[in-house]
Amino acid sequence: MSALLAQAQRMQEQLLAAKEDLASAVVEGSAAGGLVTARVNGTGDLIGLDIKPEAVDPEDTETLADMVVAAIRDASDNAQALISERLGGVTGQLDAGQLDASLPPDPPDEPPSRPIGF
């Protein structure tokens, strides 16, 4: 049981370090061949947006809006991939065999019988 607690403590420390690392990470996503580029941090917050002048057509703002949405979505997807990569190593360290051995046995499928009226 103490080995499981020590493992959980190490995982918690690694998880906190990974979260701090993610908060300072910057991930980019782009659309329309790089005409629009979005930057998000490792937690998925939008922190920057670059639009090249050739992406702007005053007669077609709808296409520009679509490019902005696509770039932000791409950056967010990249941030999620980074999160999975960084946190997957931490959460994947848990030894399920140790966890199962430390838990009490499953209760029986049927409740214990009791005399009627008690």
Secondary structure, DSSP 8 states (H G I E B T S, - for coil): -HHHHHHHHHHHHHHHHHHHHHHH-EEEEEEGGGTEEEEEETT--EEEEEE-GGG--TT-HHHHHHHHHHHHHHHHHHHHHHHHHHHHHHHTT--HHHHHHHS-----SS-----TT-
